[in-house]
Amino acid sequence: MNKLLWFLLIACFPGSNVLAQKTVRYELHIKDSLVNFTGVFKRAIAVNGQIPMPELHFTQGDTAEIHVYNDMDEATSLHWHGLFLPNREDGVPYLTQMPIPPHSKHVYRFPVIQHGTHWYHSHSGMQEQIGMYGSMILHKRDNDTTFRKGIDDLPTIPLILSEWTNLNPNNVHRMLHNASDWFAIKKGTTQSYAEAIRAGHLKTKLTNEWKRMLAMDVSDVYYDRFLINGKSESNPGNFKAGDKVRLRISNGGASTYFWLNYAGGKITVVANDGNDVEPVEVDRLIIAVSETYDIVVTIPDNNAYQLLATSEDRTGSAAVYLGNGPRKTASPLPRLNYFEGMKMMNDMMQMNGELNDMGMQMSLNTMDMNAVMYDEINDTPELVTLNYNMLRSTHSTRLRVNTPVKELKFELTGNMNRYVWSLNNKVVSESDKILIKKGETVRIILHNASMMRHPMHLHGHDFRVLNDHGDYAPLKNVIDIMPMETDTLEFRANAEGDWFFHCHILYHMMSGMGRVFTYENQAANPLIPDPRLAQRKLFSDDRKLRVMARNDFASNGNDGMLMVHNTRWSLGTEWRLGYNDMHGYETETHLGRYLGKMQWIMPFIGFDWRYRSMEHNEEKNLFGQRSSKNNRAQLSAGIQYTLPMLFQFKTEVYANGNLRLQLMREDIPVSKRLRMSMMVNSDKEYMGGLRYIAGKNIGISAHYDSDMGFGAGLTVSY
C-alpha cells in the first residue's frame, strides 16, 4: 500500500488505529541542563538526560504514543519533521496546539503511515539550538513491496548533525538583527578594506559598498563546536573490510549547512527526506538545514575511514570513523575565497537591490553560485557534487490529472543589513493564511531574490520537486533554494489543517520567513480554544522588539545611543554630554518606519532637545537660518535614506522651520577589528572617530567632535 493511500485512510479516520500493528510508547522528560562542549558550562535542554534527544524508532503501521513531560520553567513543544499525521499532532505552538506548559504533560499519538529517515525537534523559540533535536527512524515492514535488497538490509547508523554556540541563542538573534559583525570577526570573514587591499580586491570592496551591500558570507552565525550525535568525533559500530554501511543522516542544525565527504571513496545516495531514490554515486554532497539523506558507504580495507561533516563556511567540522584500524582522514576543505564570492555577488546585484534576471534559468542546485569560492573545484575539476536534478524517485510520483491546480508564486526576500527575512516582502504576521482546497494540486514556484540560500520546509506533506525525471521527480519536504534560483514544487492537498511552510534556518523562521496553508471549510482545532489569542502569539515571533545600545565613556564627554526596533519600526535615541569648557547636553529621538523591500528609506518623526553653554547663538546654518544647535527643544519630521557606500543621509525639518541635512556612516571596516565613523551636517557640525573592537561588547575608541573636541576612552556596546 503506497504512502498516499495510507495517508488518505488516516485523514478519513483521524483517531483510528485499526491499521496499526502495535502501539510503540516513548516517555520523554524535558529538563534544563548544563553542558560543557568548550571548557565552560552553558545552559542546554536535555531530554531523558541526553543531547541530542533519544532516537525514536517505529515501523510503518505502528501507532506512535509519545508522552512528553515538561519539567522546565518554560513552555515547549515537539514537531515531528517530515511526518504525515493529523494536524493537531504536528507540534507547532499556537498553530496546531497550545504550548506544553511548564511542569505539565502532553501526549502525542498518531499512526505511522510512512517509512524513512526523519527527525524531531522543538518548535518553541530557540530551544532547538540548545539541545532539543533527535533522530526519528521509521522502518519498512518486513513484507514491504518497496524493500530493496542490498540497501534496506544493510547495517544502519542514524547520525544527526548539529552545532553549538556558547552564546544565548536569543542574544545571537538580537545580534543578527543589529548587524553586529562579531561573528565575522570570530570567523575571520570581515572582508575589511585592509584585507581587500592585501588580496588585490579593493575595487571589489568599493563596488560592493557602492551597491549598498555588506560583506559576503555563507552562514550567519559563528559556532563554537560542530557535532554528530552530540560529539565532535566518534567511531560507531564494528565494521571490517568490505562491509557496506547505511548512514541515516539528519541535519538538526539551527542554521548550518554541512558538506559531507568520505575518506573511503564514493558516497551512494539512496534516500532523501525519508523517500527512496534510485542510487546515485557522488564524491560529496551538501545537506541543507533540516534535510535528511540516506547514504551507503563501503569500508575498503582494514582501516577506520572518516566521514567528515564540514560547516559550509569551513569554520569547523565533526567526524565519525567507520571501520577498525589506523585512521584515514578525508581531505579538509580549504578556506573560502570570500572576495571572489563578493565579486560574484557584485555582478549579480543591481543598484536598486534587485538580482539579475539570469536567476530564472537556474534551478535545482545544478549551478552553485558559491563555486567561485571553492578552491577545491580548481584542484579536482572532476569532483561530482550531488544536486537535485540527479534525484530520481523509485516509483512514479505523478499527481492525478484533470484536478484543479492552485498556483502560488513566492519570491524569497531579505535584508541582511537589518536581518529581515520574508516571502514576497511580507513576514508571517503581515500575511493572511493561504486557503487551499482539499483534492486540488498546489503548485508552488519559488524564486530566491536574496543573497542567502534558504531551506524551505512544508509541514504535513511531501512535494514533488520538478526536475528532468518527469513522472519520477523526487518527493521531498525540504528544498534548498540558492540565490537567484527558481524551483517548482507541487503537492496534493489531502490533509486538512493549518500547515506551516517556512525557511528552516531557525533565525530566518523566527524573523518571519514563512506562511501558513489552511484548508477551506475545515473543522475547528479543539487544541486551539482561543484562535485569536493563538494568532497573536504566533505573530509575536517576528514582531519581537530588538534592543541595541552603545555608550562611549571618553575623556571629553559621554555619548551613546539606544535603539529598539523590529521588522518595520525603529525607535532610537542618541545623546551627548560634554565636560569642562564644552559642557552641555543634547539628545535626539526618532521614531521611524522602514519602507520598501530593501528598507533603504525611513520616514520619521522626532524630538531634539539640547543645550550647550557656548557664545555662538548668532551662528547660521548652511542655509542662512539662525542655528539653534546649542539651544533647541523642537519637534521634527524627516526622511533617512541609505546612499551608495552605506552612508545614511538624513533630511529633517524642525517645528520652527529650520532645515538640517546630515550625512553619516558608522562602522566602516578599516581592518579586521578597526572601525571608522564620520558625520557632517548643515548645522556645521562634524565628527570623525576610530574604534578598536577588543571584545564582543568592549571597544577602545578615539574621536574628534566639532563641539566637544578630541576625546578617547572605552566603548561598551550591547
RORO-494493 format. One record per residue (C-alpha): residue number from 1; residue in one letter; z, y, x. Coordinates in steps of 0.25 Angstrom, whole numbers. Layout:
// residues N
{NUM, a, {Z, Y, X}}
...
This chain:
// residues 718
{1, m, {0, 0, 0}}
{2, n, {-4, 13, 6}}
{3, k, {5, 25, 8}}
{4, l, {-1, 33, -3}}
{5, l, {1, 23, -13}}
{6, w, {15, 21, -9}}
{7, f, {18, 36, -10}}
{8, l, {11, 37, -24}}
{9, l, {21, 26, -29}}
{10, i, {33, 32, -23}}
{11, a, {28, 46, -29}}
{12, c, {27, 40, -43}}
{13, f, {41, 33, -41}}
{14, p, {49, 43, -32}}
{15, g, {62, 36, -34}}
{16, s, {57, 21, -33}}
{17, n, {59, 11, -22}}
{18, v, {53, -1, -29}}
{19, l, {43, -2, -18}}
{20, a, {54, -2, -7}}
{21, q, {57, -14, 2}}
{22, k, {71, -9, 5}}
{23, t, {79, 3, 6}}
{24, v, {82, 8, 20}}
{25, r, {94, 17, 21}}
{26, y, {98, 26, 32}}
{27, e, {110, 35, 34}}
{28, l, {108, 48, 42}}
{29, h, {120, 56, 46}}
{30, i, {117, 70, 50}}
{31, k, {127, 77, 59}}
{32, d, {128, 89, 68}}
{33, s, {128, 84, 83}}
{34, l, {127, 89, 97}}
{35, v, {116, 84, 107}}
{36, n, {114, 86, 122}}
{37, f, {100, 85, 126}}
{38, t, {100, 96, 137}}
{39, g, {114, 96, 142}}
{40, v, {120, 105, 131}}
{41, f, {125, 100, 118}}
{42, k, {118, 106, 106}}
{43, r, {119, 105, 91}}
{44, a, {110, 94, 85}}
{45, i, {109, 86, 72}}
{46, a, {111, 71, 73}}
{47, v, {108, 60, 63}}
{48, n, {117, 48, 64}}
{49, g, {121, 53, 77}}
{50, q, {107, 54, 83}}
{51, i, {96, 63, 87}}
{52, p, {85, 60, 83}}
{53, m, {89, 55, 69}}
{54, p, {89, 40, 67}}
{55, e, {76, 32, 66}}
{56, l, {73, 29, 51}}
{57, h, {65, 16, 49}}
{58, f, {59, 12, 35}}
{59, t, {48, 2, 31}}
{60, q, {37, 6, 21}}
{61, g, {42, 2, 7}}
{62, d, {57, 5, 11}}
{63, t, {65, 15, 3}}
{64, a, {72, 25, 13}}
{65, e, {86, 29, 10}}
{66, i, {92, 39, 19}}
{67, h, {106, 44, 18}}
{68, v, {108, 58, 25}}
{69, y, {122, 62, 28}}
{70, n, {122, 77, 32}}
{71, d, {135, 79, 40}}
{72, m, {131, 92, 45}}
{73, d, {135, 106, 40}}
{74, e, {121, 110, 37}}
{75, a, {111, 105, 27}}
{76, t, {100, 95, 31}}
{77, s, {88, 87, 26}}
{78, l, {79, 75, 31}}
{79, h, {64, 75, 30}}
{80, w, {56, 62, 31}}
{81, h, {44, 67, 39}}
{82, g, {31, 61, 34}}
{83, l, {37, 52, 23}}
{84, f, {31, 51, 9}}
{85, l, {43, 52, 0}}
{86, p, {48, 58, -13}}
{87, n, {48, 73, -11}}
{88, r, {63, 74, -13}}
{89, e, {66, 65, -1}}
{90, d, {57, 74, 9}}
{91, g, {69, 81, 14}}
{92, v, {65, 96, 14}}
{93, p, {77, 104, 11}}
{94, y, {75, 114, -1}}
{95, l, {61, 108, -4}}
{96, t, {63, 93, -7}}
{97, q, {78, 93, -7}}
{98, m, {90, 101, -4}}
{99, p, {96, 100, 10}}
{100, i, {106, 90, 12}}
{101, p, {119, 98, 12}}
{102, p, {130, 97, 23}}
{103, h, {139, 85, 23}}
{104, s, {131, 78, 12}}
{105, k, {122, 66, 10}}
{106, h, {108, 65, 5}}
{107, v, {99, 52, 3}}
{108, y, {84, 52, 5}}
{109, r, {78, 40, -2}}
{110, f, {63, 37, -2}}
{111, p, {53, 26, -2}}
{112, v, {46, 23, 12}}
{113, i, {31, 22, 8}}
{114, q, {24, 24, 21}}
{115, h, {25, 20, 36}}
{116, g, {24, 27, 49}}
{117, t, {32, 35, 59}}
{118, h, {39, 47, 53}}
{119, w, {52, 55, 56}}
{120, y, {62, 63, 48}}
{121, h, {70, 76, 51}}
{122, s, {78, 87, 45}}
{123, h, {70, 97, 37}}
{124, s, {82, 107, 37}}
{125, g, {82, 119, 46}}
{126, m, {81, 116, 61}}
{127, q, {88, 102, 60}}
{128, e, {76, 94, 65}}
{129, q, {77, 102, 78}}
{130, i, {91, 97, 81}}
{131, g, {90, 82, 78}}
{132, m, {86, 79, 64}}
{133, y, {73, 71, 66}}
{134, g, {71, 56, 67}}
{135, s, {60, 45, 67}}
{136, m, {57, 38, 54}}
{137, i, {49, 26, 54}}
{138, l, {42, 19, 42}}
{139, h, {37, 5, 45}}
{140, k, {26, -2, 39}}
{141, r, {29, -14, 30}}
{142, d, {27, -28, 37}}
{143, n, {15, -31, 28}}
{144, d, {9, -17, 28}}
{145, t, {-6, -17, 28}}
{146, t, {-7, -6, 38}}
{147, f, {1, -14, 48}}
{148, r, {-6, -12, 62}}
{149, k, {-4, -24, 72}}
{150, g, {-3, -19, 86}}
{151, i, {3, -6, 81}}
{152, d, {13, -8, 69}}
{153, d, {19, -20, 76}}
{154, l, {22, -13, 90}}
{155, p, {36, -10, 95}}
{156, t, {39, 4, 90}}
{157, i, {47, 16, 94}}
{158, p, {50, 28, 86}}
{159, l, {50, 41, 94}}
{160, i, {54, 55, 89}}
{161, l, {51, 67, 97}}
{162, s, {59, 80, 97}}
{163, e, {64, 92, 105}}
{164, w, {78, 98, 107}}
{165, t, {82, 113, 109}}
{166, n, {96, 117, 113}}
{167, l, {94, 129, 104}}
{168, n, {98, 130, 90}}
{169, p, {84, 128, 82}}
{170, n, {87, 139, 73}}
{171, n, {88, 148, 85}}
{172, v, {75, 142, 90}}
{173, h, {69, 146, 77}}
{174, r, {74, 160, 78}}
{175, m, {70, 162, 92}}
{176, l, {56, 158, 88}}
{177, h, {55, 168, 77}}
{178, n, {60, 179, 86}}
{179, a, {49, 176, 96}}
{180, s, {58, 172, 107}}
{181, d, {51, 167, 120}}
{182, w, {64, 160, 125}}
{183, f, {57, 147, 122}}
{184, a, {45, 151, 130}}
{185, i, {53, 155, 142}}
{186, k, {60, 141, 141}}
{187, k, {47, 134, 141}}
{188, g, {40, 143, 151}}
{189, t, {29, 148, 141}}
{190, t, {32, 163, 140}}
{191, q, {18, 166, 146}}
{192, s, {22, 179, 151}}
{193, y, {14, 190, 158}}
{194, a, {18, 186, 171}}
{195, e, {15, 171, 168}}
{196, a, {2, 175, 163}}
{197, i, {-2, 183, 176}}
{198, r, {2, 171, 184}}
{199, a, {-6, 162, 176}}
{200, g, {-18, 171, 176}}
{201, h, {-17, 173, 161}}
{202, l, {-14, 188, 160}}
{203, k, {-26, 191, 151}}
{204, t, {-22, 179, 143}}
{205, k, {-8, 184, 141}}
{206, l, {-13, 198, 137}}
{207, t, {-23, 193, 127}}
{208, n, {-12, 184, 121}}
{209, e, {-3, 196, 118}}
{210, w, {-15, 205, 115}}
{211, k, {-17, 195, 103}}
{212, r, {-2, 197, 99}}
{213, m, {2, 182, 103}}
{214, l, {14, 177, 110}}
{215, a, {13, 167, 122}}
{216, m, {7, 153, 120}}
{217, d, {16, 142, 116}}
{218, v, {14, 128, 110}}
{219, s, {28, 126, 106}}
{220, d, {39, 136, 100}}
{221, v, {52, 130, 106}}
{222, y, {58, 127, 119}}
{223, y, {65, 113, 119}}
{224, d, {76, 108, 128}}
{225, r, {72, 93, 126}}
{226, f, {61, 84, 120}}
{227, l, {66, 71, 114}}
{228, i, {60, 58, 110}}
{229, n, {70, 50, 101}}
{230, g, {81, 60, 105}}
{231, k, {79, 58, 120}}
{232, s, {71, 64, 131}}
{233, e, {68, 51, 137}}
{234, s, {69, 36, 133}}
{235, n, {64, 22, 135}}
{236, p, {64, 16, 121}}
{237, g, {60, 1, 119}}
{238, n, {58, -10, 129}}
{239, f, {43, -12, 132}}
{240, k, {35, -19, 142}}
{241, a, {21, -18, 148}}
{242, g, {10, -19, 138}}
{243, d, {19, -16, 126}}
{244, k, {14, -6, 115}}
{245, v, {24, 3, 108}}
{246, r, {22, 11, 95}}
{247, l, {29, 24, 96}}
{248, r, {32, 31, 83}}
{249, i, {33, 46, 87}}
{250, s, {38, 57, 79}}
{251, n, {39, 72, 83}}
{252, g, {52, 76, 78}}
{253, g, {52, 89, 86}}
{254, a, {54, 102, 79}}
{255, s, {43, 109, 86}}
{256, t, {38, 101, 98}}
{257, y, {24, 94, 99}}
{258, f, {24, 83, 109}}
{259, w, {13, 77, 118}}
{260, l, {14, 62, 119}}
{261, n, {10, 55, 132}}
{262, y, {12, 41, 136}}
{263, a, {12, 37, 151}}
{264, g, {7, 23, 148}}
{265, g, {-6, 27, 143}}
{266, k, {-13, 30, 129}}
{267, i, {-6, 33, 116}}
{268, t, {-11, 26, 104}}
{269, v, {-8, 33, 91}}
{270, v, {-7, 24, 79}}
{271, a, {0, 33, 68}}
{272, n, {3, 48, 65}}
{273, d, {13, 54, 55}}
{274, g, {16, 40, 50}}
{275, n, {2, 36, 47}}
{276, d, {-6, 25, 55}}
{277, v, {-19, 30, 62}}
{278, e, {-29, 22, 70}}
{279, p, {-24, 20, 84}}
{280, v, {-29, 31, 93}}
{281, e, {-27, 31, 108}}
{282, v, {-23, 45, 115}}
{283, d, {-17, 50, 128}}
{284, r, {-8, 59, 121}}
{285, l, {-4, 66, 108}}
{286, i, {4, 77, 103}}
{287, i, {13, 75, 92}}
{288, a, {16, 87, 83}}
{289, v, {29, 91, 78}}
{290, s, {33, 80, 67}}
{291, e, {21, 71, 69}}
{292, t, {23, 56, 71}}
{293, y, {13, 47, 80}}
{294, d, {14, 32, 82}}
{295, i, {8, 29, 95}}
{296, v, {7, 16, 103}}
{297, v, {8, 15, 118}}
{298, t, {7, 4, 128}}
{299, i, {17, 1, 140}}
{300, p, {6, -2, 150}}
{301, d, {16, -9, 160}}
{302, n, {30, -11, 165}}
{303, n, {33, 4, 165}}
{304, a, {40, 13, 156}}
{305, y, {29, 23, 151}}
{306, q, {33, 37, 146}}
{307, l, {29, 42, 132}}
{308, l, {30, 57, 135}}
{309, a, {32, 67, 123}}
{310, t, {30, 82, 129}}
{311, s, {32, 94, 121}}
{312, e, {19, 102, 118}}
{313, d, {24, 113, 126}}
{314, r, {26, 104, 138}}
{315, t, {41, 109, 140}}
{316, g, {47, 95, 139}}
{317, s, {45, 80, 135}}
{318, a, {52, 68, 131}}
{319, a, {48, 53, 134}}
{320, v, {50, 39, 131}}
{321, y, {47, 27, 141}}
{322, l, {40, 15, 135}}
{323, g, {42, 2, 144}}
{324, n, {51, -3, 155}}
{325, g, {49, 0, 170}}
{326, p, {46, 12, 178}}
{327, r, {43, 25, 170}}
{328, k, {29, 30, 169}}
{329, t, {29, 44, 164}}
{330, a, {18, 52, 157}}
{331, s, {12, 64, 164}}
{332, p, {20, 76, 160}}
{333, l, {12, 86, 152}}
{334, p, {9, 99, 160}}
{335, r, {14, 113, 157}}
{336, l, {5, 120, 146}}
{337, n, {-4, 131, 151}}
{338, y, {1, 142, 141}}
{339, f, {-9, 153, 146}}
{340, e, {-21, 144, 143}}
{341, g, {-15, 142, 129}}
{342, m, {-13, 157, 128}}
{343, k, {-27, 160, 132}}
{344, m, {-32, 150, 121}}
{345, m, {-23, 156, 111}}
{346, n, {-29, 170, 114}}
{347, d, {-43, 164, 111}}
{348, m, {-38, 158, 98}}
{349, m, {-31, 170, 93}}
{350, q, {-38, 183, 87}}
{351, m, {-32, 197, 88}}
{352, n, {-28, 196, 73}}
{353, g, {-19, 184, 76}}
{354, e, {-29, 174, 69}}
{355, l, {-35, 162, 76}}
{356, n, {-49, 160, 79}}
{357, d, {-58, 152, 69}}
{358, m, {-60, 141, 79}}
{359, g, {-48, 134, 73}}
{360, m, {-56, 130, 61}}
{361, q, {-63, 120, 69}}
{362, m, {-50, 114, 76}}
{363, s, {-42, 103, 70}}
{364, l, {-34, 90, 72}}
{365, n, {-29, 94, 85}}
{366, t, {-42, 90, 91}}
{367, m, {-43, 102, 99}}
{368, d, {-30, 106, 106}}
{369, m, {-29, 121, 107}}
{370, n, {-18, 119, 117}}
{371, a, {-26, 111, 126}}
{372, v, {-29, 122, 136}}
{373, m, {-14, 122, 139}}
{374, y, {-14, 107, 143}}
{375, d, {-17, 105, 158}}
{376, e, {-18, 90, 156}}
{377, i, {-30, 92, 148}}
{378, n, {-38, 96, 160}}
{379, d, {-31, 85, 169}}
{380, t, {-35, 74, 159}}
{381, p, {-46, 78, 150}}
{382, e, {-48, 64, 144}}
{383, l, {-34, 65, 138}}
{384, v, {-34, 60, 124}}
{385, t, {-25, 68, 115}}
{386, l, {-23, 64, 100}}
{387, n, {-28, 73, 89}}
{388, y, {-28, 71, 74}}
{389, n, {-43, 68, 74}}
{390, m, {-40, 55, 81}}
{391, l, {-31, 50, 70}}
{392, r, {-37, 40, 60}}
{393, s, {-29, 34, 49}}
{394, t, {-29, 19, 48}}
{395, h, {-33, 20, 33}}
{396, s, {-40, 29, 24}}
{397, t, {-33, 42, 21}}
{398, r, {-43, 47, 11}}
{399, l, {-38, 54, -1}}
{400, r, {-43, 52, -15}}
{401, v, {-56, 58, -18}}
{402, n, {-58, 67, -31}}
{403, t, {-44, 72, -31}}
{404, p, {-41, 87, -31}}
{405, v, {-39, 94, -18}}
{406, k, {-30, 105, -15}}
{407, e, {-34, 112, -2}}
{408, l, {-24, 121, 5}}
{409, k, {-26, 129, 18}}
{410, f, {-15, 133, 27}}
{411, e, {-16, 142, 39}}
{412, l, {-5, 139, 49}}
{413, t, {0, 153, 53}}
{414, g, {11, 158, 62}}
{415, n, {16, 169, 71}}
{416, m, {22, 166, 84}}
{417, n, {28, 180, 86}}
{418, r, {37, 179, 74}}
{419, y, {37, 163, 73}}
{420, v, {31, 163, 58}}
{421, w, {24, 150, 54}}
{422, s, {17, 149, 41}}
{423, l, {5, 144, 33}}
{424, n, {-5, 154, 28}}
{425, n, {5, 165, 33}}
{426, k, {16, 161, 24}}
{427, v, {29, 153, 27}}
{428, v, {35, 143, 17}}
{429, s, {43, 154, 10}}
{430, e, {31, 163, 7}}
{431, s, {23, 151, 1}}
{432, d, {23, 144, -13}}
{433, k, {23, 129, -13}}
{434, i, {9, 123, -13}}
{435, l, {6, 116, -26}}
{436, i, {-1, 103, -25}}
{437, k, {-5, 93, -36}}
{438, k, {-1, 78, -35}}
{439, g, {-14, 70, -33}}
{440, e, {-22, 81, -26}}
{441, t, {-27, 81, -12}}
{442, v, {-21, 92, -4}}
{443, r, {-29, 97, 8}}
{444, i, {-23, 106, 18}}
{445, i, {-31, 114, 28}}
{446, l, {-22, 119, 39}}
{447, h, {-27, 129, 49}}
{448, n, {-17, 133, 61}}
{449, a, {-19, 148, 63}}
{450, s, {-7, 149, 72}}
{451, m, {-5, 147, 87}}
{452, m, {5, 135, 85}}
{453, r, {2, 121, 81}}
{454, h, {9, 116, 68}}
{455, p, {12, 102, 63}}
{456, m, {11, 103, 48}}
{457, h, {18, 93, 40}}
{458, l, {17, 89, 26}}
{459, h, {29, 82, 19}}
{460, g, {27, 70, 10}}
{461, h, {12, 68, 12}}
{462, d, {3, 63, 23}}
{463, f, {-10, 71, 24}}
{464, r, {-24, 67, 29}}
{465, v, {-28, 75, 42}}
{466, l, {-43, 76, 40}}
{467, n, {-50, 72, 53}}
{468, d, {-62, 65, 57}}
{469, h, {-57, 51, 52}}
{470, g, {-61, 55, 37}}
{471, d, {-54, 45, 28}}
{472, y, {-45, 40, 39}}
{473, a, {-39, 54, 42}}
{474, p, {-25, 52, 47}}
{475, l, {-13, 54, 38}}
{476, k, {-2, 64, 43}}
{477, n, {9, 72, 39}}
{478, v, {9, 82, 50}}
{479, i, {-3, 89, 57}}
{480, d, {-2, 97, 69}}
{481, i, {-11, 109, 67}}
{482, m, {-15, 116, 81}}
{483, p, {-18, 131, 82}}
{484, m, {-32, 134, 76}}
{485, e, {-33, 120, 69}}
{486, t, {-37, 117, 55}}
{487, d, {-34, 104, 49}}
{488, t, {-35, 98, 35}}
{489, l, {-25, 89, 29}}
{490, e, {-25, 82, 15}}
{491, f, {-15, 74, 7}}
{492, r, {-14, 68, -7}}
{493, a, {-4, 75, -15}}
{494, n, {4, 63, -20}}
{495, a, {19, 66, -18}}
{496, e, {26, 77, -27}}
{497, g, {36, 86, -22}}
{498, d, {38, 98, -12}}
{499, w, {32, 95, 1}}
{500, f, {33, 103, 14}}
{501, f, {21, 106, 23}}
{502, h, {25, 113, 35}}
{503, c, {24, 114, 50}}
{504, h, {33, 104, 57}}
{505, i, {37, 113, 68}}
{506, l, {51, 116, 64}}
{507, y, {51, 130, 67}}
{508, h, {38, 133, 61}}
{509, m, {42, 126, 48}}
{510, m, {55, 134, 47}}
{511, s, {47, 146, 49}}
{512, g, {39, 143, 36}}
{513, m, {27, 136, 40}}
{514, g, {25, 127, 28}}
{515, r, {22, 125, 14}}
{516, v, {27, 117, 2}}
{517, f, {18, 108, -6}}
{518, t, {23, 105, -20}}
{519, y, {17, 97, -31}}
{520, e, {13, 103, -45}}
{521, n, {22, 100, -57}}
{522, q, {31, 91, -49}}
{523, a, {45, 88, -53}}
{524, a, {57, 96, -48}}
{525, n, {64, 90, -36}}
{526, p, {79, 86, -40}}
{527, l, {83, 89, -26}}
{528, i, {80, 103, -27}}
{529, p, {89, 108, -38}}
{530, d, {86, 123, -36}}
{531, p, {71, 125, -31}}
{532, r, {72, 140, -30}}
{533, l, {84, 139, -21}}
{534, a, {78, 128, -13}}
{535, q, {65, 136, -11}}
{536, r, {73, 148, -6}}
{537, k, {80, 139, 4}}
{538, l, {67, 133, 8}}
{539, f, {61, 146, 11}}
{540, s, {73, 151, 19}}
{541, d, {68, 144, 31}}
{542, d, {56, 153, 34}}
{543, r, {63, 165, 28}}
{544, k, {75, 164, 38}}
{545, l, {78, 177, 46}}
{546, r, {78, 176, 61}}
{547, v, {86, 185, 70}}
{548, m, {83, 191, 83}}
{549, a, {91, 201, 92}}
{550, r, {91, 207, 105}}
{551, n, {101, 217, 112}}
{552, d, {99, 223, 125}}
{553, f, {112, 227, 132}}
{554, a, {107, 237, 142}}
{555, s, {112, 248, 151}}
{556, n, {106, 259, 143}}
{557, g, {109, 255, 130}}
{558, n, {109, 243, 120}}
{559, d, {96, 240, 112}}
{560, g, {93, 228, 103}}
{561, m, {86, 222, 91}}
{562, l, {90, 213, 79}}
{563, m, {79, 207, 70}}
{564, v, {80, 198, 58}}
{565, h, {66, 192, 53}}
{566, n, {59, 181, 46}}
{567, t, {45, 177, 43}}
{568, r, {41, 191, 38}}
{569, w, {52, 201, 39}}
{570, s, {59, 207, 51}}
{571, l, {72, 216, 51}}
{572, g, {75, 222, 65}}
{573, t, {84, 232, 71}}
{574, e, {83, 238, 85}}
{575, w, {94, 246, 91}}
{576, r, {96, 254, 104}}
{577, l, {109, 260, 109}}
{578, g, {109, 270, 121}}
{579, y, {120, 272, 131}}
{580, n, {125, 284, 139}}
{581, d, {116, 296, 139}}
{582, m, {106, 290, 130}}
{583, h, {116, 285, 119}}
{584, g, {111, 283, 105}}
{585, y, {106, 272, 96}}
{586, e, {94, 268, 88}}
{587, t, {91, 257, 78}}
{588, e, {78, 253, 71}}
{589, t, {78, 243, 60}}
{590, h, {65, 238, 54}}
{591, l, {62, 228, 42}}
{592, g, {48, 223, 42}}
{593, r, {39, 213, 36}}
{594, y, {28, 206, 45}}
{595, l, {15, 205, 39}}
{596, g, {2, 197, 41}}
{597, k, {0, 183, 47}}
{598, m, {3, 187, 61}}
{599, q, {14, 197, 57}}
{600, w, {10, 207, 67}}
{601, i, {13, 219, 57}}
{602, m, {26, 222, 51}}
{603, p, {29, 234, 41}}
{604, f, {43, 238, 42}}
{605, i, {54, 248, 37}}
{606, g, {65, 253, 46}}
{607, f, {76, 262, 49}}
{608, d, {78, 269, 62}}
{609, w, {92, 275, 66}}
{610, r, {94, 281, 79}}
{611, y, {102, 292, 87}}
{612, r, {101, 296, 101}}
{613, s, {108, 308, 108}}
{614, m, {96, 314, 115}}
{615, e, {91, 328, 115}}
{616, h, {77, 325, 110}}
{617, n, {78, 328, 95}}
{618, e, {65, 336, 96}}
{619, e, {57, 325, 102}}
{620, k, {44, 322, 96}}
{621, n, {37, 308, 94}}
{622, l, {23, 306, 98}}
{623, f, {18, 311, 84}}
{624, g, {25, 324, 86}}
{625, q, {36, 321, 76}}
{626, r, {50, 325, 79}}
{627, s, {56, 312, 84}}
{628, s, {69, 306, 78}}
{629, k, {70, 295, 88}}
{630, n, {84, 300, 93}}
{631, n, {90, 303, 79}}
{632, r, {84, 294, 68}}
{633, a, {88, 288, 55}}
{634, q, {75, 285, 48}}
{635, l, {69, 274, 39}}
{636, s, {55, 270, 43}}
{637, a, {43, 261, 40}}
{638, g, {33, 256, 49}}
{639, i, {24, 244, 54}}
{640, q, {25, 236, 66}}
{641, y, {13, 229, 72}}
{642, t, {11, 219, 83}}
{643, l, {0, 224, 92}}
{644, p, {-8, 216, 103}}
{645, m, {1, 213, 115}}
{646, l, {12, 211, 105}}
{647, f, {16, 226, 104}}
{648, q, {24, 230, 92}}
{649, f, {18, 243, 86}}
{650, k, {27, 250, 76}}
{651, t, {23, 261, 67}}
{652, e, {36, 267, 60}}
{653, v, {37, 279, 51}}
{654, y, {51, 285, 48}}
{655, a, {56, 292, 36}}
{656, n, {55, 306, 42}}
{657, g, {40, 303, 44}}
{658, n, {41, 301, 59}}
{659, l, {32, 290, 65}}
{660, r, {35, 281, 76}}
{661, l, {25, 271, 83}}
{662, q, {31, 261, 93}}
{663, l, {25, 250, 102}}
{664, m, {34, 240, 107}}
{665, r, {33, 226, 113}}
{666, e, {45, 217, 118}}
{667, d, {46, 204, 126}}
{668, i, {33, 206, 134}}
{669, p, {33, 193, 143}}
{670, v, {32, 198, 157}}
{671, s, {37, 185, 163}}
{672, k, {44, 172, 158}}
{673, r, {57, 180, 155}}
{674, l, {54, 194, 157}}
{675, r, {50, 203, 145}}
{676, m, {46, 217, 143}}
{677, s, {47, 227, 132}}
{678, m, {41, 240, 129}}
{679, m, {41, 251, 118}}
{680, v, {35, 264, 115}}
{681, n, {35, 273, 102}}
{682, s, {31, 286, 97}}
{683, d, {45, 292, 98}}
{684, k, {42, 292, 113}}
{685, e, {52, 280, 115}}
{686, y, {48, 269, 125}}
{687, m, {55, 257, 131}}
{688, g, {52, 246, 141}}
{689, g, {60, 234, 146}}
{690, l, {61, 221, 152}}
{691, r, {70, 209, 148}}
{692, y, {72, 196, 156}}
{693, i, {75, 184, 147}}
{694, a, {87, 177, 154}}
{695, g, {90, 168, 143}}
{696, k, {87, 165, 128}}
{697, n, {96, 177, 123}}
{698, i, {98, 185, 136}}
{699, g, {89, 195, 144}}
{700, i, {90, 205, 155}}
{701, s, {83, 218, 151}}
{702, a, {80, 232, 156}}
{703, h, {72, 243, 149}}
{704, y, {69, 258, 148}}
{705, d, {71, 265, 135}}
{706, s, {65, 280, 134}}
{707, d, {78, 284, 127}}
{708, m, {89, 275, 133}}
{709, g, {83, 274, 147}}
{710, f, {84, 262, 156}}
{711, g, {93, 250, 154}}
{712, a, {95, 236, 158}}
{713, g, {104, 225, 152}}
{714, l, {106, 212, 145}}
{715, t, {97, 208, 133}}
{716, v, {103, 198, 122}}
{717, s, {94, 192, 112}}
{718, y, {95, 183, 100}}
